[in-house]
Amino acid sequence: MKTIVLLADSAQTDSQGKIHALGLGWSFTGSPTPPAAIVVLIEVDWNETNRRYKLEADLVDEDGQPVLVPGPFGHVPMHFEAEYELGRPPGVIPGTPLSIPMAVPISGGMALTPGKRYTWVVKNSGQPNDELGVSFSIRPEESTPL
């Protein structure tokens, strides 16, 4: 199993198993953050199909601490998870790896610290020993001339 994780300005999947993304592959942004998306493409080996897997992502700061965002009952870690299972479609040649695309929209407005680096740490239960992720930096605050 292989997993690719990228950041995009926006992304969505379609019924044909494709990801449509704009502004793919960025690593710098401002604060508060604009709307964005995490793009995940998982290639599942033939012998790993027809099983349930879990994908989790957590936003952490440079020290590995969870980024907290406002929730309905106080601040909570920025986290998402999804379960997936990929079957073997009729007519596919046995042994063919299959892919599953995911696009997770992230609302804008996170007030992250300028000049700091953050990472979406992604864990895929299909790759139990691998911790994946994608990092980005917040642009430093611009100083105003005197």
N, C-alpha and C positions, 0 to 999 in steps of 0.2 A: 504494500500500500504506500502511495506517495501523496503528500499534501502540500499544496502551494498556497501561501497566504500573501495577499497584497492589499494596499489601501487605495481607495478611489474616491473621487468627488461624489459619485453616485453610481449605483449598479443595481441590476435586477436580473433575474433568471427568466427563461421562457419555457414553454412546454416541450421544446425540442432539445432541452438539456444544454442550452448555451447561456453564457453570461454576457450581458450588454453593459459595458462600463464606460464612464466618462472620467477623464483625468486620472487614469490608472497609474499607480506606481509612485505616488508622491511620498516625500519624507520630511517635509517642512510645512508648517501651518502657523496660523496666528491664534491668539487667544482674546476673546472666547472663540472656541473652535467653530468652524462652519459645519453644516451638515456633511456627512461623509458616509462611506460604506466599507465594510471589510469584505473582501472577495476571497472565497475559499474554493479551490478546485481539488477534489480528491479523486485519485485514480485507484480503483479497487481491483486487485488481482482476481482472476476467475475463481480461484479456490477460496477467496475471502467473501464472495457474494452470499446472499441469503442469510446474513447474520446482522443483528442490530449492533450499532456502534454509537458512541456518544462523542460529540465535539463540544469543547468548552473553550471560552476565551475570557481572559481577565485583563483589564488595563492596569498596569503597574507603573510606578515612577522609577527613577534612576536607582533607588535603594531597594527596589523589589516590593515596595509597599503598595497595597491596592489603592487605586484612585477612587475616592468617595464622591458620589453624586447625590443630589436630593432625590429622595423616594417618598412614597406616601406616608411613611412612618419614621421619617428622619433620614439621615445619610446612609447610603448603602454602597458596597463595592460595585464598580462598573463591570458587569459580568453578563455573558449570555451563554446559553447552551442549546444544543439541538441533538436529537437522536435521528439516525438515518439507517436505512437498509437498502441495499441495491440488489435487485433480482437479476435473473438472466433472461433477457428478452428473447422471444422466439426468433429463430433464424440467425442468431449471432454464432459465429464460429466458436466452438469450445476452445477455451484457453485465452480468449480475447480479454484484455483488461477493459474495464468499464469505468466511466467517470460520472461523478455527481458534482454539480456546481451549487454553490451557496453564495448568496449576497445578503449581508446583514446591514440594514440601514442604521446609522448612528445619528441621533438628533444632534444638532449644533448647540452651542451655548455653554460647553464646558469651560470653566475659567481655570485653565491650566497655567502653571508658572512659566513666564517667558524665560528663554535661555536654558530650559531643561529638556531632557529626553524622556520619552515614554515608550512603553512596549505593550503591544497586545500579545500576551502569552497564550498560545493556543495548544490545547491538549486534545489528541485524537485517540480514543480508546483502541483504535485499530493499529496504532503505533505507540504501544505503552511505554517504550523506553525513550521516545523522542519528544522533546518539548520544542514546539515550533513557535514562531512569532514574527512580528513585523514591528519595527521601531520607527518613531518619528520625533522630530524636535519642534519645540515652540520657538518661533522667532524671538530674538531679544527685543525688549522694548526700545523704541527709538528715542534717543535723547532729543530734547527740543533746544535749539540754539538760544543763547541768552541775548 
